[in-house]
Amino acid sequence: MPILIGTENISGQQARYLSDFRRLSDDIKARVLAEVLTDEDILSGKEALHPDWLHHYQSIQDRLGKYMPLSRIKRITEALSELEQDKEIYKVDPESARLAFLLGAGASKPKPSDIPTVKELLPDLLTRARRLDRPDLQKLADFCDNTRIDNIEDLLTAAQLSEFCSRNPSVLRLVDFLIYRREPESDEPLFRRSRGPSADLSAVAFLQDTLQMLFGLLSSRMLPAQPNPGHSAIATYVRTNPDSAIVTTNYDCCMDLALQANQAVFSYLVDFANIQMRYDKSEAAASLIKLHGSLNWFYCETCQQVHLIDIAKTVKEYLNDENCYSVIAVCKDCGGQRHGLLVPPLAIKFDVAPPLTPLIERAQDSFNKADVVVVVGFSFAEADMYISRMLTKSMQLNSKVRIVVFDPDYGVVQKLRRQLSLRIPNFQQERVIRVSGDCAETLPDFLSGKLRQAPKKGKTSIASKSRKKKSAESNADKIPNHGIE
């Protein structure tokens, strides 16, 4: 009986192991993995295996040989082999199908891009912020650590709400009442009761400065990133299939650089004030639709103009320390401030970037025209629910549209299938196809047609990876089993 993946029917012991796993040392992680992934109740299907274990296994897979005999590694590999990918992938021909790509943060995770995912981004930024030796940022980092806040969406959403409330005291008073049922004191001056509490100007200044600093750190983290094999594979495919569309929520320019390196003609579908970009589909230019903006786009809120900078030149000058990347610049036309055209990863999306609004319609049109939507490293978080609804609309309009998800986290496919099943009557779950593993390896195989060749029974990419680790195999009998048989 195959292993059942799910979040229901999880034993208390498995839940405790899952909760503590990230804090364990590698040798204890190996023991826990061995116990969970070879548990008879899980192998027999009596108990479900939480999808997070697949991600945990892959995070430590290359180090298991130090703590576990080869026989145990093989047993775990065999138990997980059927979970790697859906067999429906063998029927998808990327050459005959019209593809649209949807890229999330996970697409830029593999090296040499090496950009943290949304879940990893805040801890990474706060670690970098501590090096700046600024008391305000140190306090923020300490607060997040002490309260276990590790999601940048939570921080930026709170910051955005705080800034809005600071400019609208009556809203702050209403929020205070609606959440805490607090009413103004009877002896409080009438004008204070009617207008709400006054904002602490020093706190507002700190907030704005802190946000600016975080975006500076974010830019410095993403700017040097280079395309990984997944980006390059998409660019190669797009060059010979110019009717393709790439929709992404990423700010980084890895995809842009890969397209330029492969001499693929593409358009951002944005009207830039300083350069004309063709976006007429009759000109055979692929679409690169960056829904949340880009590091190489700058916007002046005063004159409403959007400018494009040469990202390859900017990255080269930045890395050679010949020039700096301007988080804020002066607009040549009106003297106002130009800043990066980026929509922060908020749990609540505000209309902070009007020039990006038309891109939503363009993205929807791309999904509607596709035979297959290739999703890479996109988590379908609540903050991006509007994108899930866009895919739902496309799946409703055309019952033949399929979604192929490249993500090591099995839970992403489960979440997407659940969302679509709730919204589309009689939804067929096999229309969402899962491909596990590192997208830098699996995506090039898919786009080149290699995944159409079904592997021989008993041979999987996980198994082949474990066999490639010759040092672990040759020394397997010499490694103490630490009590694990």
C-alpha positions as CSV (number, residue, x, y, z in Angstrom):
1,M,0.0,0.0,0.0
2,P,1.5,3.4,-0.9
3,I,2.4,6.0,1.7
4,L,-0.5,8.5,2.3
5,I,0.5,12.1,2.4
6,G,-1.6,14.5,4.4
7,T,-2.0,16.7,7.5
8,E,-4.9,14.6,8.9
9,N,-4.4,11.3,10.8
10,I,-1.0,12.4,12.2
11,S,0.1,10.8,15.5
12,G,1.1,12.9,18.4
13,Q,4.6,11.6,18.3
14,Q,5.0,12.5,14.6
15,A,3.6,16.0,15.3
16,R,6.2,16.4,18.1
17,Y,9.0,15.3,15.9
18,L,7.9,17.7,13.2
19,S,7.7,20.6,15.6
20,D,11.2,20.0,17.0
21,F,13.0,19.0,13.8
22,R,14.5,22.3,12.8
23,R,16.2,22.7,16.2
24,L,17.9,19.3,16.2
25,S,21.5,18.5,15.3
26,D,22.2,16.6,12.1
27,D,22.8,13.3,13.8
28,I,19.5,13.5,15.7
29,K,17.7,14.6,12.6
30,A,19.0,11.4,10.9
31,R,17.6,9.3,13.7
32,V,14.3,11.0,13.7
33,L,14.0,10.7,9.9
34,A,14.8,7.0,10.1
35,E,12.2,6.4,12.7
36,V,9.4,8.4,11.0
37,L,10.1,7.3,7.4
38,T,10.4,3.6,8.2
39,D,7.5,3.5,10.7
40,E,5.3,0.5,9.9
41,D,2.1,2.5,10.4
42,I,3.2,5.1,7.9
43,L,4.5,2.5,5.4
44,S,1.3,0.6,5.6
45,G,-0.9,3.7,5.2
46,K,-2.5,3.4,8.6
47,E,-1.0,6.8,9.5
48,A,-0.5,9.7,7.1
49,L,3.0,11.2,6.5
50,H,3.0,15.0,6.9
51,P,4.2,16.6,3.6
52,D,6.9,18.6,5.4
53,W,8.9,15.4,5.9
54,L,9.7,15.3,2.2
55,H,11.2,18.8,2.4
56,H,13.1,17.8,5.6
57,Y,14.5,14.7,4.0
58,Q,15.8,16.6,1.0
59,S,17.4,19.2,3.2
60,I,19.6,16.7,4.9
61,Q,19.7,14.0,2.2
62,D,23.4,14.6,1.2
63,R,24.5,14.3,4.8
64,L,22.7,11.1,5.9
65,G,25.7,8.9,5.0
66,K,27.5,10.3,8.0
67,Y,25.0,9.1,10.5
68,M,23.1,6.2,8.9
69,P,24.1,2.9,7.3
70,L,23.5,2.6,3.6
71,S,20.9,-0.1,4.1
72,R,18.7,2.3,6.0
73,I,19.2,5.1,3.5
74,K,18.1,2.7,0.7
75,R,15.0,1.7,2.7
76,I,14.0,5.3,3.1
77,T,14.7,6.0,-0.5
78,E,12.5,3.2,-1.6
79,A,9.7,4.3,0.7
80,L,9.8,7.8,-0.9
81,S,10.4,6.8,-4.5
82,E,6.7,6.7,-5.5
83,L,6.2,10.2,-4.1
84,E,8.6,11.9,-6.4
85,Q,6.3,12.9,-9.2
86,D,3.0,12.1,-10.8
87,K,3.1,9.7,-13.7
88,E,0.9,12.1,-15.7
89,I,4.1,14.2,-16.4
90,Y,5.2,11.5,-18.9
91,K,2.3,12.5,-21.1
92,V,3.1,16.2,-21.2
93,D,5.0,17.2,-24.3
94,P,6.4,20.8,-23.9
95,E,7.1,21.0,-27.6
96,S,3.6,20.5,-28.8
97,A,1.9,22.4,-25.9
98,R,1.6,26.1,-25.4
99,L,3.2,26.9,-22.1
100,A,2.9,29.7,-19.6
101,F,5.3,29.9,-16.7
102,L,4.5,31.1,-13.2
103,L,7.7,31.7,-11.1
104,G,7.8,32.2,-7.4
105,A,10.6,32.7,-4.9
106,G,11.6,29.1,-5.0
107,A,12.6,29.4,-8.7
108,S,15.5,31.7,-7.6
109,K,16.5,29.5,-4.7
110,P,19.0,27.1,-6.4
111,K,22.6,28.2,-6.9
112,P,24.0,30.3,-8.3
113,S,20.9,32.5,-7.8
114,D,20.9,31.5,-4.1
115,I,18.0,33.9,-3.1
116,P,16.1,33.0,0.1
117,T,12.5,32.0,-0.2
118,V,9.8,34.1,1.4
119,K,10.0,32.0,4.5
120,E,13.7,32.3,4.8
121,L,14.0,36.0,3.8
122,L,13.2,37.8,7.0
123,P,15.8,35.8,9.2
124,D,18.4,36.4,6.4
125,L,17.7,40.2,6.3
126,L,17.7,40.6,10.1
127,T,21.0,38.7,10.3
128,R,22.4,41.2,7.8
129,A,20.8,44.1,9.6
130,R,22.6,43.2,12.8
131,R,25.9,43.9,11.1
132,L,25.0,47.5,10.5
133,D,25.4,48.3,14.2
134,R,22.2,50.3,14.4
135,P,20.3,50.2,17.7
136,D,16.9,50.5,16.0
137,L,17.5,47.6,13.7
138,Q,19.0,45.6,16.5
139,K,15.9,46.1,18.6
140,L,13.7,45.0,15.7
141,A,15.8,41.9,15.2
142,D,15.7,41.1,18.9
143,F,11.9,41.6,19.0
144,C,11.3,39.3,16.0
145,D,13.6,36.6,17.6
146,N,11.9,36.9,21.0
147,T,8.4,36.7,19.6
148,R,9.3,34.1,16.9
149,I,8.3,36.3,14.0
150,D,10.0,34.9,11.0
151,N,7.8,35.9,8.1
152,I,8.6,39.0,6.2
153,E,5.0,39.3,5.0
154,D,3.9,39.7,8.7
155,L,6.5,42.4,9.4
156,L,5.9,44.5,6.3
157,T,2.1,44.2,6.6
158,A,2.3,45.4,10.2
159,A,4.7,48.2,9.0
160,Q,2.3,49.2,6.2
161,L,-0.7,49.3,8.5
162,S,1.2,51.2,11.1
163,E,2.3,53.9,8.6
164,F,-1.3,54.1,7.4
165,C,-2.7,54.4,10.9
166,S,-0.1,57.0,11.9
167,R,-1.5,59.3,9.1
168,N,-5.1,58.5,10.0
169,P,-5.6,58.6,13.8
170,S,-9.3,57.9,13.6
171,V,-8.6,54.6,11.8
172,L,-6.1,53.8,14.6
173,R,-8.8,54.5,17.2
174,L,-11.3,52.3,15.4
175,V,-8.8,49.5,15.1
176,D,-8.1,49.8,18.9
177,F,-11.8,49.6,19.6
178,L,-12.6,46.8,17.2
179,I,-9.8,44.5,18.4
180,Y,-9.5,45.4,22.1
181,R,-12.9,47.1,22.7
182,R,-11.0,50.0,24.3
183,E,-12.9,53.3,24.5
184,P,-11.5,56.8,25.1
185,E,-11.2,57.8,28.7
186,S,-14.0,60.2,29.8
187,D,-11.5,62.8,31.0
188,E,-9.7,62.8,27.6
189,P,-10.1,66.1,25.7
190,L,-12.9,66.0,23.2
191,F,-10.8,66.8,20.2
192,R,-8.6,63.8,21.0
193,R,-11.6,61.5,21.4
194,S,-12.9,62.6,18.0
195,R,-9.7,62.5,16.1
196,G,-8.1,59.5,17.8
197,P,-4.6,59.3,19.3
198,S,-1.8,61.4,17.8
199,A,1.0,59.5,16.2
200,D,4.5,59.4,17.7
201,L,6.5,61.4,15.1
202,S,9.8,59.8,16.2
203,A,8.2,56.3,15.8
204,V,6.9,57.2,12.3
205,A,10.3,58.4,11.3
206,F,11.9,55.2,12.7
207,L,9.4,53.1,10.8
208,Q,10.0,54.8,7.5
209,D,13.8,54.7,7.9
210,T,13.7,51.1,8.9
211,L,11.6,50.1,5.9
212,Q,13.9,51.9,3.6
213,M,16.9,50.1,5.2
214,L,15.2,46.7,4.8
215,F,14.5,47.4,1.1
216,G,18.1,48.4,0.7
217,L,19.2,45.1,2.3
218,L,16.7,43.3,0.1
219,S,18.2,44.9,-3.0
220,S,21.7,44.1,-2.0
221,R,20.7,40.5,-1.5
222,M,19.1,40.0,-4.9
223,L,21.1,42.3,-7.1
224,P,24.2,40.0,-7.5
225,A,22.1,36.9,-8.1
226,Q,22.8,35.0,-11.4
227,P,20.5,32.8,-13.4
228,N,20.4,29.1,-12.4
229,P,19.9,26.2,-14.8
230,G,16.1,26.5,-14.3
231,H,16.1,30.1,-15.6
232,S,18.4,29.2,-18.4
233,A,16.2,26.2,-19.5
234,I,13.2,28.5,-19.6
235,A,15.1,31.1,-21.7
236,T,16.3,28.4,-24.1
237,Y,12.7,27.2,-24.5
238,V,11.3,30.7,-25.0
239,R,13.8,31.5,-27.7
240,T,12.3,28.8,-29.9
241,N,8.8,29.2,-28.6
242,P,8.2,33.0,-28.6
243,D,4.5,32.8,-28.0
244,S,5.3,31.7,-24.4
245,A,4.7,33.9,-21.4
246,I,6.6,34.1,-18.1
247,V,4.7,35.4,-15.1
248,T,6.6,36.0,-12.0
249,T,6.3,37.6,-8.5
250,N,10.0,37.9,-8.1
251,Y,11.9,41.2,-8.0
252,D,15.2,39.7,-9.0
253,C,16.5,39.9,-12.5
254,C,17.7,36.3,-12.9
255,M,15.1,35.5,-15.5
256,D,15.8,38.8,-17.4
257,L,19.5,38.1,-17.5
258,A,18.9,34.5,-18.7
259,L,16.7,35.7,-21.5
260,Q,19.3,38.3,-22.6
261,A,22.1,35.7,-22.4
262,N,20.1,33.4,-24.6
263,Q,19.3,36.2,-27.1
264,A,15.6,35.6,-26.6
265,V,13.3,38.5,-27.7
266,F,11.0,39.5,-24.8
267,S,8.9,42.3,-23.6
268,Y,8.0,43.5,-20.1
269,L,4.6,44.8,-21.3
270,V,5.2,48.0,-19.5
271,D,5.3,51.5,-21.0
272,F,8.7,53.0,-20.0
273,A,9.3,56.7,-20.4
274,N,13.0,56.3,-21.4
275,I,12.8,53.3,-23.8
276,Q,10.3,51.7,-26.1
277,M,9.8,48.0,-25.5
278,R,7.8,46.1,-28.1
279,Y,4.9,44.2,-26.7
280,D,2.9,43.5,-29.9
281,K,2.5,39.7,-29.9
282,S,2.7,39.8,-33.8
283,E,6.4,40.7,-33.4
284,A,7.1,37.2,-31.9
285,A,8.3,38.6,-28.6
286,A,7.8,36.5,-25.4
287,S,6.3,38.2,-22.4
288,L,8.1,38.6,-19.1
289,I,5.3,39.8,-16.8
290,K,6.7,40.8,-13.4
291,L,3.5,41.3,-11.3
292,H,5.3,42.7,-8.2
293,G,7.8,44.9,-10.0
294,S,11.5,44.5,-10.7
295,L,14.9,45.7,-9.4
296,N,15.5,47.4,-12.8
297,W,12.3,49.4,-12.8
298,F,12.1,52.8,-11.2
299,Y,8.9,54.9,-10.6
300,C,8.3,58.5,-9.9
301,E,5.1,59.0,-7.9
302,T,5.0,62.7,-8.8
303,C,5.0,62.5,-12.6
304,Q,3.9,58.8,-12.8
305,Q,6.7,57.8,-15.1
306,V,8.4,54.4,-15.1
307,H,12.0,54.1,-16.1
308,L,14.0,51.0,-17.1
309,I,17.7,50.6,-16.3
310,D,20.3,48.3,-17.9
311,I,20.4,45.5,-15.3
312,A,23.4,43.7,-16.7
313,K,25.4,47.0,-16.7
314,T,24.1,47.9,-13.2
315,V,25.0,44.5,-11.7
316,K,28.5,44.6,-13.3
317,E,29.2,48.1,-11.9
318,Y,27.8,47.1,-8.5
319,L,29.9,44.0,-8.2
320,N,33.0,45.9,-9.3
321,D,32.2,48.7,-6.9
322,E,32.2,51.2,-9.8
323,N,28.8,52.5,-9.0
324,C,26.1,52.1,-6.4
325,Y,22.5,50.9,-6.8
326,S,20.2,53.8,-5.9
327,V,17.3,52.7,-3.8
328,I,16.0,56.3,-4.1
329,A,17.0,58.6,-7.0
330,V,16.1,62.1,-8.3
331,C,13.6,62.3,-11.2
332,K,15.2,64.2,-14.1
333,D,11.8,65.4,-15.4
334,C,10.1,66.8,-12.3
335,G,12.7,66.7,-9.5
336,G,10.7,64.3,-7.4
337,Q,11.9,61.0,-6.0
338,R,12.2,57.9,-8.1
339,H,12.3,54.6,-6.2
340,G,12.3,51.0,-7.1
341,L,9.0,49.8,-8.5
342,L,8.4,47.0,-6.1
343,V,5.3,45.7,-4.4
344,P,6.3,44.5,-0.9
345,P,5.3,41.0,0.1
346,L,2.3,42.1,2.1
347,A,-0.4,39.8,3.5
348,I,-2.8,42.6,2.4
349,K,-2.1,44.0,-1.1
350,F,-2.4,47.8,-1.3
351,D,-2.5,49.7,-4.5
352,V,1.0,51.0,-4.0
353,A,2.1,50.6,-7.7
354,P,-0.6,51.8,-10.2
355,P,1.7,51.1,-13.3
356,L,1.6,47.4,-12.4
357,T,-2.2,47.0,-12.4
358,P,-2.5,46.4,-16.1
359,L,-0.1,43.4,-15.8
360,I,-2.7,41.4,-13.9
361,E,-4.9,41.4,-17.0
362,R,-1.9,40.5,-19.2
363,A,-1.1,37.6,-16.9
364,Q,-4.7,36.3,-16.9
365,D,-4.7,36.4,-20.7
366,S,-1.5,34.4,-20.8
367,F,-2.9,31.7,-18.5
368,N,-6.1,31.6,-20.5
369,K,-4.3,30.9,-23.7
370,A,-2.0,28.2,-22.3
371,D,-2.4,24.5,-22.6
372,V,0.0,23.9,-19.6
373,V,0.8,26.4,-16.8
374,V,4.3,25.5,-15.5
375,V,4.5,26.6,-11.8
376,V,8.0,26.8,-10.3
377,G,8.7,27.6,-6.7
378,F,5.4,29.3,-6.1
379,S,3.8,28.6,-2.7
380,F,0.3,29.8,-3.3
381,A,0.4,31.8,0.0
382,E,-2.6,33.8,1.2
383,A,-0.9,37.0,0.2
384,D,-1.0,36.0,-3.4
385,M,-4.6,34.6,-3.4
386,Y,-5.4,36.7,-6.5
387,I,-3.0,34.6,-8.5
388,S,-4.7,31.4,-7.4
389,R,-8.0,32.9,-8.5
390,M,-6.5,33.7,-11.9
391,L,-5.5,30.1,-12.4
392,T,-8.9,29.0,-11.2
393,K,-10.5,31.1,-13.9
394,S,-8.3,29.6,-16.6
395,M,-9.0,26.1,-15.4
396,Q,-12.7,26.8,-15.5
397,L,-12.6,28.3,-19.0
398,N,-10.7,25.4,-20.5
399,S,-11.1,21.9,-19.0
400,K,-8.0,20.7,-20.8
401,V,-5.6,23.2,-19.2
402,R,-3.2,21.4,-16.9
403,I,-0.8,22.8,-14.2
404,V,2.6,21.2,-13.7
405,V,4.1,22.1,-10.3
406,F,7.9,22.0,-9.7
407,D,8.3,22.1,-6.0
408,P,10.0,19.8,-3.4
409,D,7.2,20.5,-1.0
410,Y,4.3,18.0,-1.6
411,G,2.0,20.3,0.4
412,V,2.0,22.9,-2.4
413,V,0.2,20.5,-4.8
414,Q,-2.2,19.4,-2.0
415,K,-3.0,23.1,-1.3
416,L,-3.6,23.9,-4.9
417,R,-5.7,20.8,-5.6
418,R,-7.8,21.7,-2.5
419,Q,-8.3,25.3,-3.6
420,L,-9.3,24.3,-7.2
421,S,-11.7,21.5,-5.9
422,L,-13.5,24.0,-3.8
423,R,-14.0,26.4,-6.6
424,I,-14.5,24.2,-9.7
425,P,-17.3,21.6,-9.7
426,N,-16.2,18.1,-10.4
427,F,-12.6,19.2,-10.6
428,Q,-10.2,16.4,-11.7
429,Q,-7.2,16.4,-9.4
430,E,-4.9,14.8,-12.0
431,R,-5.0,18.1,-13.9
432,V,-2.5,19.3,-11.3
433,I,0.7,17.4,-11.9
434,R,3.6,17.3,-9.4
435,V,7.3,17.1,-10.2
436,S,9.5,17.0,-7.0
437,G,13.1,17.7,-6.5
438,D,15.4,20.6,-7.3
439,C,13.8,22.7,-10.1
440,A,17.4,23.5,-11.4
441,E,17.6,19.8,-12.3
442,T,14.0,18.8,-13.1
443,L,12.9,21.8,-15.1
444,P,15.6,21.5,-17.8
445,D,14.7,17.8,-18.1
446,F,11.1,18.6,-18.6
447,L,11.6,21.3,-21.1
448,S,14.0,19.2,-23.1
449,G,11.5,16.3,-23.2
450,K,13.5,13.9,-21.0
451,L,10.7,13.6,-18.4
452,R,8.5,12.0,-21.1
453,Q,10.7,8.9,-20.7
454,A,9.3,7.1,-17.7
455,P,12.1,5.7,-15.5
456,K,12.4,2.0,-15.1
457,K,10.6,0.4,-12.2
458,G,12.6,0.8,-9.0
459,K,14.8,3.6,-10.4
460,T,14.2,7.2,-9.3
461,S,16.1,10.4,-9.2
462,I,16.3,10.1,-5.4
463,A,17.6,6.6,-5.6
464,S,20.2,7.6,-8.3
465,K,21.4,10.5,-6.2
466,S,22.0,8.2,-3.3
467,R,24.0,5.8,-5.5
468,K,26.1,8.7,-6.8
469,K,27.4,9.3,-3.3
470,K,30.2,6.8,-3.7
471,S,32.1,8.0,-0.7
472,A,29.1,7.3,1.5
473,E,28.6,3.9,-0.1
474,S,32.2,2.8,0.1
475,N,32.3,3.7,3.7
476,A,28.8,2.7,4.7
477,D,29.9,-0.4,6.5
478,K,32.5,1.6,8.5
479,I,30.0,4.2,9.7
480,P,28.7,3.5,13.2
481,N,24.9,3.2,13.1
482,H,24.4,5.2,16.3
483,G,21.8,2.7,17.4
484,I,19.9,2.8,14.1
485,E,19.4,-0.5,12.3
